[in-house]
Amino acid sequence: MCFFCKGTLEEGFTTHTAEIGESIVIIKGVPCLKCDQCGEVSYTGVVYKRLESIIDTLQDNQMEVVITKYPKVA
């Protein structure tokens, strides 16, 4: 059940974006739970920890924008 609108959460995929200092990290194809009413996205604990790990790995990169796919790095 969605925390915001109480809608139904459905399994799907999303694009996660994070800003780290001067860099932007975009991770495509991230597994998520998405509300069928308001579109709010949430992640399981496993996915959230993996996203943190991916971002930590990429933050040392000197690129301004990094785009990657979740399945390729997960």
C-alpha positions, 0 to 999 in steps of 0.5 A, a space after each residue: 500500500 502506498 504511504 502517500 495515497 494508499 494506492 496499490 504498489 505494483 512491481 516495475 522499473 524506474 530511473 533513479 537520479 542522484 546528485 553527488 557534488 558537481 556530478 549527476 548519476 542516472 541509473 536506468 532499469 532499477 526494480 521498484 514498487 510503483 503506486 498505480 494511483 500517484 506514481 510514487 516509487 519505493 525500493 526494497 531494502 536490497 535494491 536501496 543498498 545496491 543503489 547506494 553501493 553503485 553511487 558510492 562506486 561512481 562518485 569517485 568518477 571525474 565525469 559530470 554526468 554518469 548514466 548506467 543500467 542497473 542490471 549491468 552493475 547489479 
